[in-house]
Amino acid sequence: MNTNLPELRNAFASPKQFYDDANFPRGFARSGHFTILEAEILENHGVVLKGLYNKTLAPQNSFQTQFTQVMENTSEPTNAFERAWIKYLKLTTSKAKFHTLFGRSRLVADNAPAAVTSDDDY
């Protein structure tokens, strides 16, 4: 069912735009995680995609039925809408790895003599 974008846009038409201020407060396009096409798909069709994913909306056409099958892991993603939503889910549901810049930079050997300084040296 790999088709062109105008057909997919009509199949997933949404009355309002989708925003996720909790995870992407500056928007999808400015987050740096999504391409221009993916950000446009999420903003303009994310309400329908989220409804189908949460099962609050019933599929209305074959494209939406295939989308629900992809979300249930019964088939592979074949179009940009399915791939964009999977990428969105991966970024919002997986735990982020936290790396710190602080820590022990060098280990001090236990048998090494400690540097001794006295106040008389100054």
N, CA, C and O atoms as a GROMACS GRO file, in nm:
protein
  488
    1MET      N    1   0.081  -0.121   0.000
    1MET     CA    2   0.000   0.000   0.000
    1MET      C    3   0.085   0.126   0.000
    1MET      O    4   0.043   0.230   0.049
    2ASN      N    5   0.201   0.116  -0.054
    2ASN     CA    6   0.287   0.233  -0.061
    2ASN      C    7   0.235   0.324  -0.171
    2ASN      O    8   0.250   0.295  -0.290
    3THR      N    9   0.174   0.436  -0.132
    3THR     CA   10   0.112   0.526  -0.229
    3THR      C   11   0.171   0.664  -0.215
    3THR      O   12   0.265   0.687  -0.138
    4ASN      N   13   0.114   0.755  -0.289
    4ASN     CA   14   0.166   0.892  -0.284
    4ASN      C   15   0.106   0.968  -0.167
    4ASN      O   16   0.006   0.927  -0.108
    5LEU      N   17   0.168   1.079  -0.135
    5LEU     CA   18   0.130   1.158  -0.017
    5LEU      C   19  -0.009   1.220  -0.024
    5LEU      O   20  -0.076   1.224   0.079
    6PRO      N   21  -0.056   1.270  -0.138
    6PRO     CA   22  -0.191   1.328  -0.138
    6PRO      C   23  -0.300   1.229  -0.097
    6PRO      O   24  -0.394   1.265  -0.027
    7GLU      N   25  -0.287   1.104  -0.140
    7GLU     CA   26  -0.386   1.002  -0.098
    7GLU      C   27  -0.379   0.978   0.052
    7GLU      O   28  -0.482   0.965   0.118
    8LEU      N   29  -0.258   0.972   0.105
    8LEU     CA   30  -0.241   0.950   0.248
    8LEU      C   31  -0.293   1.069   0.329
    8LEU      O   32  -0.355   1.051   0.434
    9ARG      N   33  -0.268   1.189   0.281
    9ARG     CA   34  -0.317   1.308   0.351
    9ARG      C   35  -0.469   1.310   0.356
    9ARG      O   36  -0.527   1.349   0.457
   10ASN      N   37  -0.534   1.267   0.249
   10ASN     CA   38  -0.681   1.259   0.250
   10ASN      C   39  -0.730   1.148   0.341
   10ASN      O   40  -0.834   1.162   0.405
   11ALA      N   41  -0.657   1.039   0.346
   11ALA     CA   42  -0.698   0.925   0.428
   11ALA      C   43  -0.686   0.956   0.578
   11ALA      O   44  -0.764   0.903   0.657
   12PHE      N   45  -0.592   1.040   0.615
   12PHE     CA   46  -0.570   1.073   0.756
   12PHE      C   47  -0.603   1.219   0.786
   12PHE      O   48  -0.541   1.280   0.873
   13ALA      N   49  -0.699   1.274   0.714
   13ALA     CA   50  -0.736   1.414   0.734
   13ALA      C   51  -0.781   1.438   0.877
   13ALA      O   52  -0.857   1.360   0.933
   14SER      N   53  -0.733   1.548   0.934
   14SER     CA   54  -0.763   1.581   1.073
   14SER      C   55  -0.820   1.721   1.082
   14SER      O   56  -0.775   1.811   1.012
   15PRO      N   57  -0.920   1.742   1.168
   15PRO     CA   58  -0.980   1.875   1.180
   15PRO      C   59  -0.893   1.975   1.255
   15PRO      O   60  -0.910   2.096   1.239
   16LYS      N   61  -0.798   1.927   1.335
   16LYS     CA   62  -0.713   2.020   1.410
   16LYS      C   63  -0.571   1.968   1.414
   16LYS      O   64  -0.544   1.852   1.383
   17GLN      N   65  -0.480   2.057   1.454
   17GLN     CA   66  -0.338   2.021   1.458
   17GLN      C   67  -0.304   1.951   1.589
   17GLN      O   68  -0.372   1.966   1.690
   18PHE      N   69  -0.197   1.875   1.583
   18PHE     CA   70  -0.150   1.795   1.697
   18PHE      C   71  -0.024   1.858   1.752
   18PHE      O   72   0.070   1.888   1.678
   19TYR      N   73  -0.021   1.878   1.883
   19TYR     CA   74   0.096   1.931   1.952
   19TYR      C   75   0.128   1.842   2.071
   19TYR      O   76   0.037   1.787   2.134
   20ASP      N   77   0.254   1.828   2.102
   20ASP     CA   78   0.298   1.755   2.220
   20ASP      C   79   0.394   1.845   2.296
   20ASP      O   80   0.516   1.831   2.287
   21ASP      N   81   0.336   1.938   2.372
   21ASP     CA   82   0.418   2.036   2.444
   21ASP      C   83   0.499   1.973   2.557
   21ASP      O   84   0.600   2.029   2.599
   22ALA      N   85   0.455   1.859   2.607
   22ALA     CA   86   0.528   1.794   2.716
   22ALA      C   87   0.663   1.740   2.666
   22ALA      O   88   0.764   1.752   2.735
   23ASN      N   89   0.664   1.680   2.548
   23ASN     CA   90   0.786   1.619   2.496
   23ASN      C   91   0.860   1.707   2.395
   23ASN      O   92   0.982   1.700   2.385
   24PHE      N   93   0.786   1.789   2.322
   24PHE     CA   94   0.845   1.876   2.220
   24PHE      C   95   0.789   2.016   2.236
   24PHE      O   96   0.705   2.058   2.156
   25PRO      N   97   0.833   2.090   2.337
   25PRO     CA   98   0.774   2.222   2.365
   25PRO      C   99   0.798   2.325   2.255
   25PRO      O  100   0.722   2.421   2.244
   26ARG      N  101   0.900   2.308   2.175
   26ARG     CA  102   0.928   2.403   2.067
   26ARG      C  103   0.869   2.356   1.934
   26ARG      O  104   0.888   2.422   1.832
   27GLY      N  105   0.800   2.245   1.934
   27GLY     CA  106   0.740   2.192   1.812
   27GLY      C  107   0.821   2.079   1.754
   27GLY      O  108   0.938   2.059   1.789
   28PHE      N  109   0.758   2.005   1.665
   28PHE     CA  110   0.825   1.890   1.605
   28PHE      C  111   0.937   1.934   1.510
   28PHE      O  112   1.044   1.874   1.508
   29ALA      N  113   0.911   2.038   1.433
   29ALA     CA  114   1.008   2.082   1.333
   29ALA      C  115   1.135   2.138   1.398
   29ALA      O  116   1.244   2.123   1.342
   30ARG      N  117   1.122   2.201   1.513
   30ARG     CA  118   1.237   2.262   1.576
   30ARG      C  119   1.307   2.170   1.676
   30ARG      O  120   1.407   2.208   1.737
   31SER      N  121   1.254   2.050   1.694
   31SER     CA  122   1.314   1.959   1.792
   31SER      C  123   1.446   1.901   1.746
   31SER      O  124   1.532   1.867   1.828
   32GLY      N  125   1.464   1.890   1.615
   32GLY     CA  126   1.586   1.830   1.564
   32GLY      C  127   1.578   1.680   1.548
   32GLY      O  128   1.675   1.617   1.505
   33HIS      N  129   1.465   1.620   1.582
   33HIS     CA  130   1.448   1.475   1.572
   33HIS      C  131   1.375   1.432   1.446
   33HIS      O  132   1.388   1.317   1.404
   34PHE      N  133   1.298   1.522   1.387
   34PHE     CA  134   1.213   1.486   1.275
   34PHE      C  135   1.253   1.561   1.148
   34PHE      O  136   1.301   1.674   1.155
   35THR      N  137   1.232   1.498   1.033
   35THR     CA  138   1.250   1.567   0.907
   35THR      C  139   1.133   1.663   0.887
   35THR      O  140   1.036   1.661   0.963
   36ILE      N  141   1.142   1.745   0.784
   36ILE     CA  142   1.035   1.841   0.757
   36ILE      C  143   0.906   1.766   0.726
   36ILE      O  144   0.799   1.805   0.774
   37LEU      N  145   0.914   1.660   0.647
   37LEU     CA  146   0.795   1.582   0.613
   37LEU      C  147   0.735   1.516   0.737
   37LEU      O  148   0.614   1.518   0.756
   38GLU      N  149   0.820   1.457   0.821
   38GLU     CA  150   0.770   1.391   0.942
   38GLU      C  151   0.704   1.491   1.036
   38GLU      O  152   0.599   1.462   1.095
   39ALA      N  153   0.763   1.608   1.052
   39ALA     CA  154   0.705   1.711   1.138
   39ALA      C  155   0.570   1.757   1.083
   39ALA      O  156   0.476   1.778   1.160
   40GLU      N  157   0.560   1.772   0.953
   40GLU     CA  158   0.433   1.813   0.891
   40GLU      C  159   0.326   1.705   0.909
   40GLU      O  160   0.210   1.736   0.936
   41ILE      N  161   0.365   1.580   0.895
   41ILE     CA  162   0.270   1.470   0.915
   41ILE      C  163   0.219   1.469   1.058
   41ILE      O  164   0.098   1.458   1.080
   42LEU      N  165   0.309   1.481   1.154
   42LEU     CA  166   0.267   1.478   1.294
   42LEU      C  167   0.180   1.597   1.331
   42LEU      O  168   0.080   1.582   1.401
   43GLU      N  169   0.216   1.716   1.284
   43GLU     CA  170   0.137   1.834   1.317
   43GLU      C  171  -0.001   1.831   1.254
   43GLU      O  172  -0.100   1.861   1.321
   44ASN      N  173  -0.010   1.794   1.127
   44ASN     CA  174  -0.137   1.802   1.056
   44ASN      C  175  -0.224   1.678   1.069
   44ASN      O  176  -0.346   1.687   1.049
   45HIS      N  177  -0.167   1.564   1.100
   45HIS     CA  178  -0.245   1.440   1.104
   45HIS      C  179  -0.228   1.364   1.235
   45HIS      O  180  -0.281   1.254   1.249
   46GLY      N  181  -0.156   1.420   1.330
   46GLY     CA  182  -0.126   1.351   1.455
   46GLY      C  183  -0.248   1.321   1.541
   46GLY      O  184  -0.248   1.223   1.615
   47VAL      N  185  -0.352   1.403   1.532
   47VAL     CA  186  -0.473   1.378   1.612
   47VAL      C  187  -0.538   1.246   1.569
   47VAL      O  188  -0.578   1.166   1.653
   48VAL      N  189  -0.547   1.225   1.438
   48VAL     CA  190  -0.605   1.100   1.387
   48VAL      C  191  -0.512   0.983   1.417
   48VAL      O  192  -0.559   0.876   1.457
   49LEU      N  193  -0.383   1.001   1.398
   49LEU     CA  194  -0.288   0.893   1.425
   49LEU      C  195  -0.292   0.852   1.572
   49LEU      O  196  -0.288   0.734   1.604
   50LYS      N  197  -0.298   0.951   1.660
   50LYS     CA  198  -0.305   0.920   1.804
   50LYS      C  199  -0.436   0.851   1.839
   50LYS      O  200  -0.437   0.757   1.919
   51GLY      N  201  -0.546   0.894   1.780
   51GLY     CA  202  -0.675   0.830   1.805
   51GLY      C  203  -0.677   0.686   1.758
   51GLY      O  204  -0.731   0.599   1.827
   52LEU      N  205  -0.618   0.659   1.643
   52LEU     CA  206  -0.611   0.521   1.594
   52LEU      C  207  -0.518   0.438   1.682
   52LEU      O  208  -0.546   0.321   1.709
   53TYR      N  209  -0.408   0.497   1.725
   53TYR     CA  210  -0.314   0.424   1.810
   53TYR      C  211  -0.377   0.391   1.946
   53TYR      O  212  -0.361   0.280   1.997
   54ASN      N  213  -0.448   0.488   2.005
   54ASN     CA  214  -0.512   0.467   2.135
   54ASN      C  215  -0.644   0.392   2.125
   54ASN      O  216  -0.706   0.359   2.227
   55LYS      N  217  -0.687   0.365   2.003
   55LYS     CA  218  -0.814   0.294   1.974
   55LYS      C  219  -0.935   0.374   2.019
   55LYS      O  220  -1.039   0.315   2.053
   56THR      N  221  -0.924   0.508   2.021
   56THR     CA  222  -1.040   0.591   2.048
   56THR      C  223  -1.112   0.625   1.918
   56THR      O  224  -1.227   0.670   1.920
   57LEU      N  225  -1.046   0.604   1.805
   57LEU     CA  226  -1.107   0.619   1.673
   57LEU      C  227  -1.106   0.484   1.603
   57LEU      O  228  -1.011   0.407   1.615
   58ALA      N  229  -1.212   0.457   1.531
   58ALA     CA  230  -1.219   0.335   1.452
   58ALA      C  231  -1.164   0.365   1.312
   58ALA      O  232  -1.186   0.474   1.260
   59PRO      N  233  -1.094   0.270   1.251
   59PRO     CA  234  -1.044   0.293   1.116
   59PRO      C  235  -1.158   0.318   1.018
   59PRO      O  236  -1.260   0.247   1.020
   60GLN      N  237  -1.140   0.419   0.932
   60GLN     CA  238  -1.244   0.457   0.836
   60GLN      C  239  -1.215   0.412   0.694
   60GLN      O  240  -1.304   0.412   0.609
   61ASN      N  241  -1.090   0.375   0.666
   61ASN     CA  242  -1.054   0.333   0.531
   61ASN      C  243  -0.940   0.232   0.538
   61ASN      O  244  -0.893   0.198   0.647
   62SER      N  245  -0.896   0.186   0.424
   62SER     CA  246  -0.793   0.082   0.420
   62SER      C  247  -0.659   0.132   0.472
   62SER      O  248  -0.584   0.055   0.532
   63PHE      N  249  -0.627   0.259   0.451
   63PHE     CA  250  -0.501   0.314   0.502
   63PHE      C  251  -0.500   0.315   0.655
   63PHE      O  252  -0.399   0.282   0.717
   64GLN      N  253  -0.611   0.353   0.714
   64GLN     CA  254  -0.621   0.356   0.860
   64GLN      C  255  -0.621   0.214   0.917
   64GLN      O  256  -0.567   0.190   1.024
   65THR      N  257  -0.682   0.121   0.846
   65THR     CA  258  -0.681  -0.018   0.890
   65THR      C  259  -0.539  -0.073   0.888
   65THR      O  260  -0.497  -0.141   0.981
   66GLN      N  261  -0.465  -0.042   0.783
   66GLN     CA  262  -0.326  -0.086   0.776
   66GLN      C  263  -0.244  -0.022   0.887
   66GLN      O  264  -0.156  -0.086   0.945
   67PHE      N  265  -0.270   0.105   0.917
   67PHE     CA  266  -0.199   0.174   1.025
   67PHE      C  267  -0.220   0.101   1.157
   67PHE      O  268  -0.125   0.080   1.232
   68THR      N  269  -0.344   0.062   1.187
   68THR     CA  270  -0.370  -0.009   1.312
   68THR      C  271  -0.302  -0.145   1.314
   68THR      O  272  -0.257  -0.191   1.420
   69GLN      N  273  -0.292  -0.211   1.198
   69GLN     CA  274  -0.223  -0.339   1.191
   69GLN      C  275  -0.073  -0.321   1.217
   69GLN      O  276  -0.011  -0.404   1.282
   70VAL      N  277  -0.017  -0.213   1.166
   70VAL     CA  278   0.125  -0.186   1.190
   70VAL      C  279   0.148  -0.159   1.339
   70VAL      O  280   0.248  -0.204   1.395
   71MET      N  281   0.057  -0.085   1.402
   71MET     CA  282   0.072  -0.054   1.544
   71MET      C  283   0.056  -0.178   1.631
   71MET      O  284   0.109  -0.183   1.742
   72GLU      N  285  -0.016  -0.276   1.583
   72GLU     CA  286  -0.033  -0.402   1.656
   72GLU      C  287   0.077  -0.503   1.622
   72GLU      O  288   0.072  -0.617   1.666
   73ASN      N  289   0.175  -0.460   1.544
   73ASN     CA  290   0.288  -0.543   1.502
   73ASN      C  291   0.248  -0.664   1.419
   73ASN      O  292   0.316  -0.766   1.424
   74THR      N  293   0.140  -0.652   1.343
   74THR     CA  294   0.102  -0.762   1.254
   74THR      C  295   0.152  -0.740   1.112
   74THR      O  296   0.147  -0.832   1.030
   75SER      N  297   0.200  -0.620   1.082
   75SER     CA  298   0.260  -0.594   0.951
   75SER      C  299   0.367  -0.487   0.964
   75SER      O  300   0.377  -0.420   1.067
   76GLU      N  301   0.446  -0.473   0.862
   76GLU     CA  302   0.558  -0.377   0.860
   76GLU      C  303   0.511  -0.241   0.810
   76GLU      O  304   0.418  -0.234   0.729
   77PRO      N  305   0.573  -0.132   0.856
   77PRO     CA  306   0.536   0.001   0.805
   77PRO      C  307   0.576   0.016   0.659
   77PRO      O  308   0.686  -0.021   0.618
   78THR      N  309   0.483   0.071   0.580
   78THR     CA  310   0.509   0.083   0.436
   78THR      C  311   0.500   0.226   0.386
   78THR      O  312   0.536   0.253   0.271
   79ASN      N  313   0.452   0.319   0.468
   79ASN     CA  314   0.440   0.456   0.420
   79ASN      C  315   0.495   0.554   0.523
   79ASN      O  316   0.528   0.517   0.635
   80ALA      N  317   0.504   0.680   0.482
   80ALA     CA  318   0.565   0.783   0.565
   80ALA      C  319   0.486   0.809   0.693
   80ALA      O  320   0.545   0.842   0.796
   81PHE      N  321   0.354   0.795   0.689
   81PHE     CA  322   0.272   0.820   0.807
   81PHE      C  323   0.300   0.717   0.915
   81PHE      O  324   0.312   0.752   1.033
   82GLU      N  325   0.310   0.592   0.877
   82GLU     CA  326   0.338   0.486   0.975
   82GLU      C  327   0.479   0.501   1.032
   82GLU      O  328   0.500   0.485   1.152
   83ARG      N  329   0.575   0.531   0.946
   83ARG     CA  330   0.713   0.547   0.994
   83ARG      C  331   0.727   0.669   1.085
   83ARG      O  332   0.800   0.664   1.184
   84ALA      N  333   0.659   0.778   1.052
   84ALA     CA  334   0.666   0.899   1.136
   84ALA      C  335   0.606   0.872   1.274
   84ALA      O  336   0.662   0.917   1.375
   85TRP      N  337   0.494   0.801   1.280
   85TRP     CA  338   0.432   0.774   1.410
   85TRP      C  339   0.516   0.678   1.493
   85TRP      O  340   0.526   0.693   1.615
   86ILE      N  341   0.577   0.580   1.429
   86ILE     CA  342   0.666   0.488   1.501
   86ILE      C  343   0.786   0.563   1.557
   86ILE      O  344   0.828   0.537   1.670
   87LYS      N  345   0.840   0.654   1.480
   87LYS     CA  346   0.952   0.735   1.528
   87LYS      C  347   0.910   0.823   1.645
   87LYS      O  348   0.984   0.837   1.742
   88TYR      N  349   0.791   0.881   1.636
   88TYR     CA  350   0.737   0.963   1.746
   88TYR      C  351   0.722   0.878   1.872
   88TYR      O  352   0.761   0.921   1.981
   89LEU      N  353   0.667   0.758   1.859
   89LEU     CA  354   0.650   0.670   1.975
   89LEU      C  355   0.785   0.630   2.034
   89LEU      O  356   0.801   0.625   2.156
   90LYS      N  357   0.881   0.603   1.949
   90LYS     CA  358   1.013   0.563   1.997
   90LYS      C  359   1.076   0.676   2.078
   90LYS      O  360   1.141   0.651   2.180
   91LEU      N  361   1.058   0.800   2.034
   91LEU     CA  362   1.117   0.914   2.104
   91LEU      C  363   1.043   0.950   2.232
   91LEU      O  364   1.104   1.005   2.325
   92THR      N  365   0.914   0.921   2.240
   92THR     CA  366   0.837   0.962   2.357
   92THR      C  367   0.817   0.852   2.459
   92THR      O  368   0.787   0.882   2.575
   93THR      N  369   0.832   0.727   2.422
   93THR     CA  370   0.804   0.620   2.517
   93THR      C  371   0.928   0.550   2.569
   93THR      O  372   0.922   0.485   2.673
   94SER      N  373   1.041   0.561   2.499
   94SER     CA  374   1.161   0.494   2.548
   94SER      C  375   1.230   0.582   2.651
   94SER      O  376   1.225   0.705   2.643
   95LYS      N  377   1.293   0.518   2.745
   95LYS     CA  378   1.364   0.592   2.848
   95LYS      C  379   1.493   0.647   2.790
   95LYS      O  380   1.567   0.576   2.722
   96ALA      N  381   1.518   0.772   2.818
   96ALA     CA  382   1.639   0.836   2.767
   96ALA      C  383   1.758   0.795   2.851
   96ALA      O  384   1.749   0.782   2.973
   97LYS      N  385   1.870   0.776   2.785
   97LYS     CA  386   1.993   0.746   2.857
   97LYS      C  387   2.051   0.877   2.908
   97LYS      O  388   2.051   0.978   2.839
   98PHE      N  389   2.099   0.872   3.029
   98PHE     CA  390   2.153   0.992   3.092
   98PHE      C  391   2.303   0.974   3.108
   98PHE      O  392   2.348   0.879   3.172
   99HIS      N  393   2.379   1.064   3.050
   99HIS     CA  394   2.524   1.061   3.062
   99HIS      C  395   2.568   1.186   3.135
   99HIS      O  396   2.522   1.297   3.106
  100THR      N  397   2.656   1.168   3.229
  100THR     CA  398   2.705   1.280   3.306
  100THR      C  399   2.848   1.313   3.266
  100THR      O  400   2.923   1.227   3.220
  101LEU      N  401   2.884   1.436   3.284
  101LEU     CA  402   3.020   1.478   3.256
  101LEU      C  403   3.106   1.476   3.381
  101LEU      O  404   3.228   1.494   3.374
  102PHE      N  405   3.044   1.455   3.494
  102PHE     CA  406   3.117   1.454   3.620
  102PHE      C  407   3.146   1.311   3.662
  102PHE      O  408   3.076   1.217   3.626
  103GLY      N  409   3.250   1.298   3.737
  103GLY     CA  410   3.288   1.166   3.785
  103GLY      C  411   3.436   1.168   3.817
  103GLY      O  412   3.500   1.273   3.816
  104ARG      N  413   3.489   1.054   3.845
  104ARG     CA  414   3.630   1.046   3.876
  104ARG      C  415   3.707   1.042   3.745
  104ARG      O  416   3.688   0.952   3.663
  105SER      N  417   3.793   1.138   3.726
  105SER     CA  418   3.869   1.143   3.602
  105SER      C  419   3.992   1.053   3.609
  105SER      O  420   4.030   0.992   3.509
  106ARG      N  421   4.053   1.043   3.728
  106ARG     CA  422   4.170   0.956   3.746
  106ARG      C  423   4.153   0.878   3.875
  106ARG      O  424   4.101   0.928   3.974
  107LEU      N  425   4.196   0.759   3.870
  107LEU     CA  426   4.197   0.679   3.992
  107LEU      C  427   4.331   0.698   4.062
  107LEU      O  428   4.436   0.690   3.997
  108VAL      N  429   4.330   0.724   4.191
  108VAL     CA  430   4.452   0.738   4.268
  108VAL      C  431   4.488   0.602   4.322
  108VAL      O  432   4.407   0.535   4.386
  109ALA      N  433   4.610   0.562   4.296
  109ALA     CA  434   4.655   0.431   4.343
  109ALA      C  435   4.663   0.432   4.495
  109ALA      O  436   4.702   0.532   4.556
  110ASP      N  437   4.626   0.320   4.555
  110ASP     CA  438   4.627   0.311   4.701
  110ASP      C  439   4.768   0.316   4.757
  110ASP      O  440   4.787   0.367   4.867
  111ASN      N  441   4.869   0.264   4.687
  111ASN     CA  442   5.004   0.259   4.739
  111ASN      C  443   5.088   0.379   4.698
  111ASN      O  444   5.205   0.387   4.735
  112ALA      N  445   5.034   0.472   4.624
  112ALA     CA  446   5.108   0.591   4.582
  112ALA      C  447   5.116   0.688   4.698
  112ALA      O  448   5.017   0.708   4.770
  113PRO      N  449   5.232   0.751   4.718
  113PRO     CA  450   5.243   0.846   4.828
  113PRO      C  451   5.160   0.971   4.799
  113PRO      O  452   5.156   1.020   4.686
  114ALA      N  453   5.095   1.019   4.900
  114ALA     CA  454   5.013   1.138   4.884
  114ALA      C  455   5.103   1.260   4.879
  114ALA      O  456   5.208   1.264   4.944
  115ALA      N  457   5.064   1.357   4.803
  115ALA     CA  458   5.142   1.481   4.793
  115ALA      C  459   5.127   1.556   4.924
  115ALA      O  460   5.017   1.583   4.971
  116VAL      N  461   5.242   1.590   4.982
  116VAL     CA  462   5.241   1.658   5.111
  116VAL      C  463   5.284   1.801   5.088
  116VAL      O  464   5.389   1.828   5.030
  117THR      N  465   5.203   1.892   5.134
  117THR     CA  466   5.240   2.033   5.125
  117THR      C  467   5.227   2.092   5.263
  117THR      O  468   5.143   2.050   5.342
  118SER      N  469   5.308   2.187   5.289
  118SER     CA  470   5.300   2.254   5.417
  118SER      C  471   5.279   2.401   5.393
  118SER      O  472   5.298   2.452   5.282
  119ASP      N  473   5.240   2.467   5.494
  119ASP     CA  474   5.215   2.612   5.483
  119ASP      C  475   5.347   2.689   5.467
  119ASP      O  476   5.347   2.804   5.422
  120ASP      N  477   5.460   2.624   5.505
  120ASP     CA  478   5.588   2.693   5.496
  120ASP      C  479   5.636   2.707   5.353
  120ASP      O  480   5.723   2.790   5.326
  121ASP      N  481   5.582   2.627   5.261
  121ASP     CA  482   5.625   2.630   5.122
  121ASP      C  483   5.583   2.759   5.051
  121ASP      O  484   5.639   2.791   4.946
  122TYR      N  485   5.490   2.832   5.103
  122TYR     CA  486   5.438   2.949   5.033
  122TYR      C  487   5.507   3.070   5.075
  122TYR      O  488   5.476   3.179   5.026
   0.00000   0.00000   0.00000
